[in-house]
Amino acid sequence: MTRFPALGQLGFVLPAERAVRAQAYEAGGTTGSRGRAWRSSSAGPNASVTQNLGTIRTRARGAVRNDPWAKKAIAGLVANAIGTGIVPHPMHPDLEVRTALKELWSDWVPEADADGLLDFYGLQTLAARSLFTDGEVLNRTRPRRPERGLCVPLQVQLFEADHLPANLNQMLPNGGEIVSGVEFDRDGDRVAYHLHRRHPGEIGRATTQAGTVRVPATEIQHVFEPVRPGAVRGCSALATVLLRLHTLDSFDDAVLVRQEVANLFAGFITRPAPTGSRLDPLTNQPADMDVDGTPLTSMEPGSLQELLPGEEVQFAEPPGAGTDYGPFMRQQLMAAAASVGLPYEVLTGDLRDVSDRALRVILGEFRRQLEQLQWNVFIHQYCRPVWAAWTDAVALSGVLPMPNYYRDRRLYQRVRWVPQGWPYINPLQDVQAQRIAIRAGLASRSATILAQGEDPETTDAEYAADFERADRLGLVFDSDPRMRDSAGNVTDNQEQTNDES
């Protein structure tokens, strides 16, 4: 209780008591050597990012170009998040419509890139690489004229985040505002993006188009992972580890240079103080001297060195990297891997002392994190809007007959995006577990096939075609459950077929 109850009822708190309350959590303490020196920013979700966004982005790109660990981290994240591509599976209730949409999508995938360099799944890879490296990426859906001859008059184009100026902030007369290049209306909805016509960092491009152009938000997919409510821009996945990687690279390079210099000296020849001319012990001629007057003696494999009286050879003993070099580098790389959400084993390929069970736990946690990003960020912000724009373009162009599209638009836009399946850790055990789950009714064949990144309808069609072809050619395989049981023995169906033949 306070010593002044009357003042306490009025809300008055003594400074000493206020300090005690503030330090109820050690993290909130501002006294003592540790608490007093702890400084942290109270900037908002955008001010904390946009002030140094360009610097972080350029340093992250530089690290990916020059630091092997940064390059491997980004490559590992992209390969596991995208793989060969995240594929759409239409969910329209009509089988014929689903089949037609799948076939048309397959035809459009190679034509998707407005720059003509990649297919749509290649664009996914490029977008994911920019997402992890830069923290964000922009995609624009571009309707095309029919005379271009595209199967669907639509293409998509990726832009780096540099096209969106982080320093463009202003209030608008209509009550809206522009925050870091993104325009919001008075209700707080995104309505437009103000993009540079040219990449600000390009050299040799025309400077007459250096300004920005207003692009409706309906044409732009801004892909980034918001880490705080109200965030408008994204930050690189390497942001928290860039300084550590830069320092670690300098340390590792210094150790390498020290070893290189130390190993240049094979040995040293010591002799008494000279009383006459200094002769080369090999040629008995005056020794060659360097700029400092030090005699230079070359050595070759298998050579025998003749020494003058009083001379002796002392072999160099270059220092090693140190007994703590390996553990130190391992600890630093573990911190770097944790910072980007990548297991140390995946980042480095170091599987020493890692058992099969431990690897399952490690990869299971990693895959859960990536699936969170796949579904909550990449599929929602990038894949889903592209599919919606694509189905609109299909309906408007009349490529497929969709007389009821505007009434049943949601049916056509219902889609399940399926990432590439995770590889088996132990194929025999994993397949057996899937088989048991299906037979026990805990999982369906469709769900199991989708988990492997495949289309159940396509798989079943291929299965039926294989059976039909085998029957037509009189072939019997162990994989045919109609003819062989799980042990490979002949079933009653096979015996009946043989009797009939």
N, C-alpha and C positions, 0 to 999 in steps of 0.2 A: 504493500500500500504506500501511496505517496505521503510525504510528511505534511502536505498541505491539501487536505481533502476538499476544501472549498474551492481552491483553484483547480484541482483535478476535475471537479464536476463541470467546470467551465472549459475544459479541454486543455488547460495549461500543463505542460510537461517540462520538468527541469532538464537542462542540457545533459547532465550526467545520466539521468534516467533514459533520455532519448538515445544516447549513445549505447546504453545497455540493450535497449530494445532493437536497435539497428544491427547489433551483433548477435542476435539470437541465432542467425545462420552465419557460420564462419565466412561464407562467400560474400556476405553483405558487410563484413567488417571493414572499416577504413582506418583503423588504428593498428599499431604494430608495424614491424618492418615489412612484413609481407603484404598486409592489407593496404598500407599507405602507398606502396609502390605499384599497386595493381591499378592500371588505368584501362578502361574499356569505353567504347563508343556507345552513345545512346541514339545514334542516327536512325532514321526511319528505314523501311525496307528498300526504298529506292535511293535515298541519299547515301546509304552505306555501300551501294554497289556502283552507282553511275559515276561517282567522283573519280574513280581509278579504273573504270571498266576497260578503257582502251589499253591502258598499261598492262593490266592483267591478261587481256586477250593476246596482245603481241608477245608477251613473255611466255604464255602458254604455247603459242605457235612456235616460238623459238626453241622451247624445250623439246617439243615433239620433233622438230627438225634435227636437233643436235644431241639430245640426251637419250641414250638407248632405253633407259627405264621409263621415261615419259612416253616415248614412242610405243613401247611394249604395253604400257598401261592403257593407252587409248586404243591400240589395236585389239587388245584383249576385251575391252568393254564393247567395242563395235562388233567384233566377231561373235560374241555371246548374245548381244542384244538383238542383232539383225540376222546374222548367219547368211543363209542364201536368200532371205527375204521373208517378210510377214505377209502371208497370202490371204486374200479375202475369199470367204465362202458364202455366197448369197443364201438367204434364209427365206426367200419367197415360197409360199405354200405350194405353188404350181411347179412340178418337176420340170416341165418343158421350159418354163421361164428361167428357172435356175440354170438349166443346161445352156440355154442361149446366152445368158449373162456371163457364165463362165467362159464360153467359147469366145465371145466378143472381148472380154477382158484379156484373155490370152493373146488375142490379136493386137490389142492396144498397148500392152506392156512394152514391146520394143519401140513403139512410137511415142512414148510418154514424155521423153526429155525434150524440152524446147531447144536445148543446145545440141541435141543429136549425138551425145556422147555415151549415154548410159540408157539402160532400160529402167522401168519403174523401181525394180528391186535394187538396182545399182544406185538410184537416187536415194533410196532408203539408207543405204550404206553411207553415202556421202553426207546425207542429212544427220545421221547419227554421229559421224565423225566430227562434224561441226558442232553438234549439240554438246558432246563431251569435251571438245577442245576449247571452243569459244563460249560455251554456256548457253547458246541459243542459235537458231537458224531460221531463215525466212523462206517460205515457199509461196509462189504465186501461181494460181490457176489461170491459164490463158486460153480463152475460147479462140478457135481458128475458123477461117473461112472454108467452105466446102471445097473450093478449087484446090486446096492443098492435097487432097486425096487421102486424108487420114481416115482410118476406119471409124473413129469417133473424133469429131472436131474439137478436141481439147488437148492441151499439153500443160505440163507443169514445169516451173523453173525455180531453181534454188538461188538464194542470195545469202551472202555472208552478213553477219550482224553489223558490219561496218557501214552498210547501206542505210542503217537506221541510226541517225545522229543521237547520241546520248545527251548532248548538251542543248537540244532543242526543247525548250520549256516556255510556255506562254499561256496566258488566259485569252479566251476567245470572246468576241462580242455576244455570241449566242448563249453564253453561260457555260460553254464547254471549256476544255483546256487540253493542252498538249504536254505530255509528260514523257521526256526522253524519246521524242519522236513519235509517240503513239497518241492519237487524238481520241478524247473521250467526250461524249455529250454531257448535258447537264445531269443526266441520270446515272452517269458513271459507266455507260456502255462504250465499248471500243467501236468506233465508227470509221476510222481511217488510220493509215500509216503514211508518214512523210518520209519518203525514201530518196536517197541520192540517186541521180540518174546513172552515175558512174561510181565505181569503187573509189573511195577517197585515197586509197593507197596505191592506185595504179599509176604507172609512169608512161607518158607518151600518149595518153588519151586526150581527147578534146576537152578543153577547159571551159568552153562556152556552155556546157551542160552540167556545170558543177553544182547547181542548185538542187532543191528537193522537189519532188512531185507528190501530190496527194493521191493515194491509192485507197479505194474503199476497202474496209476490213473484210468484206465478203470475199474478196479475191486473195487475201493473204492468210496464210497459216503461220502463226508465230509460235515456234516450238521451243519451249524452255521449261525448266523445272522450277516452279516457284517454291522457295524455301521459307518464305514468310508471307502472311496474308497481306494483300495489297501490292505485292511485287509486280513490277511492270517489265523488268529485264532480267535475264539470267546471267549467271556467273560460271566461269570455267570449273570443271570438275577438278582441275589441277591447282586451283587457287590456294588451297590450304597447304600445299606441299611444294609449291614452286621454289620458295626460298630454300627449303631443306634440300631439294634436288640440286639446286644450283651450288650450294655449299658442298654437298656430298660429291658432286662431279669435280669441283675444284680440288677437294681433298684426294679423291681417287686419282686424279691426273697428277697431283704432286707426288704421290707414292710411285706412280708409274715412271715419272721423269727421274726421280731419285734412283730407282732401280736401273733405269737405262744408263744413267751417267755412271753409277757405281760399277756396272758390269763392263764398261768400256776399258777399265784397267785390269789387265790380266795379271800383272805382277810388277815388281819394282826391283831394280838393280842398285844395290848399295856398294859404294867403294870408298876407300880412304880419300882424304883430301888430295886433289891432283898436285903433282910436283912438276909435271911437264904438260905436253899436249894431251888432249882428251881424245882417245882413239875408240872407234867402234869395235867392240869385241868380236864381231863377226868378220869384218873386212880389214881390221888393223889399220883403218884409215880414220882421219878425223871424223868424229860423229856428226851426224846431221843435227842441227839445232832448230828448235822452234823459235817463235818470236821472243820468248822469255829466256832463251839461251839454254833450254832444257834439252838434253840429248834424246833423240827419238830412235828407238830400237824396235823393229818390226818382229812379229812372231807369226809362224806358220805351223800348221798341224804336222807333228812328227819331227820338228826341227830339234837339233841338239845345239845348245848354246855354250860356246866356249867363253870362259870368264878369265879375266886377268887376275894375277895374284892379289889377294885381299878383297876381291869382289864376291858378292853373294846375292842370290835371288830370293826375294820375299814375295810370295804369291798374295794377291789381293783377296781379301775376305769381305765381299760386299755385304752390307746389311740386308736382312730379309725385310719383308713387309711388316713383320711384327706378329707376335702370337695372338694379339687381340684384333688384328686387322679383319679376319673373317667374321668373328662374332660381332664386331662393331658394324661392318657393312650389312650383315644380316639384320641386326636390330634396326638400322636406319631404313632399310628396304621394307621391313615389316611395317614401320610407321608410314612409309610412303604408300604401300599397298592398302593399308587401312584407310588412309585419307581419301583415296579414290574409290573405295568400295570393292577392291579386287583382292582375292586371297593371295597371300605371299607366294604360295606354291604356283598359282597361275601366272603371277607376274614374273617370277624368276625361273620357273621350271624345276625348282629344287624340291624333290620329293624324298629327300633323305629322312629316314625315321618316321615316315608317314604311312600308317597302315591303311588297309582298304576301308575299314570302318571309319577311321578318322577322315579319310578323303571324302567319304559319303557325307559326313557331317559338314565339312568345309564347303563342298560344292553345293550341298542342299541349302545352306544359308546364303551363299552367293547367288544361286539361282532364284531364291525367293526375292532377294533385293532387285535383281534384274527384271523379274516378272512384274514387280511393282512399277518399275519405270516403263516397261513395255506397255502395260495396260493403262496406267494412270496418266502417262505423259505422251509417249510416242504414238500409240494407236489413237488415243483420244484427240490429240492436237493435230496430228499429221494425216494418218491413214483415213480416219473417219470422214473429215471434210473433203478429202480427195475423192472418196467413193461417192459422197453426196453430189459433188460437182460433176462427176463422171456420169452418174445415172441421169442427172438433169440434162447433160449434153446428149446422152443417148436418146432421151425422150424428145428433146427439141429438134434434133436432127432427123428423127424418124428412122434411124438405123434399125431399130427393132420396133415392131408394132406394139405400142403401149396405149391403147385407146382410153384406158382407165387410170393413167399415170397420176393425173392431178387429184383424182379422188383417192387413190390408194398409194400415194407417194411413199408412205412409210413402209409399205410392204416391199417395195422395190429397194428401199434403202436399208432394210434390215440385213445385216451382214455380220458374220463372225470372222474376225481376223485371227489367223492361226500362225504363230511364230514357228520357226524351224524347231523340230523336236530336239530335246537334249539327248546326247549320245549315252549309251548304256555304260555304266561303270563296270559291271560284271554282266555281260549279255545273258549268260545262262540263268543266273539268279533273277535278273530283272524280268526276263521274258516269262519265267516260271511264275513269278509273283503276279504279273499281269494276267496270266492264264488262270491262276487260282482266283483272282479277284473277279474276273468275268464269270467264271463258273459258279462262284458263290453269290453272284448278283450284286456285288459291291461296286461294279463298274460295267459300263456298256462297251461293246466293241467300237461303237462310234467315238465315244470319249477317249478310248485308248488309242485309236488310230489318229484322232485329232491331236492328242498329246505328242505324237511323233511327227506332227507337222504335215500329215497327209489328209487327203479328202476321203471320207468313208464311202461316198457314192462312187468315186473313181476307183477306189480299191475294190469294192464289190463288183463293179463292172469288169475290171481286169481279172478278178478271180473267176467270174462266170465265163469270161472269154477263154481263160486258160483251161478250165474244165471242158468246155465245148470243143476246143481244139484237140485236147488230149483224147477225148472220147472218139472224135472223128478219125484220129490217127492210130487209135488203139494203144495209147500209151498209159501206163499206170505208174504213179509216183507215190512215194511215202507221204508226201504232203497232202494227198487227196484223202480226206477223212471218210469218203464214201467207200474207199477200197482198202485202206489200211488204218489200223488203230494206232494209238500213240506209240506203241512198241514196234510198229512196222509189220505186224502180223496181218494176214489176209482176213477181211471181214466177210460177213454173210453176203453182203452185196456183191463182193468180188467173186465169191464162189457161185452165186446165182448167175452172174454175168457169164462166167466160164461155162456153166452148164448150158445156158441158152445158146452160146456160140458153138 
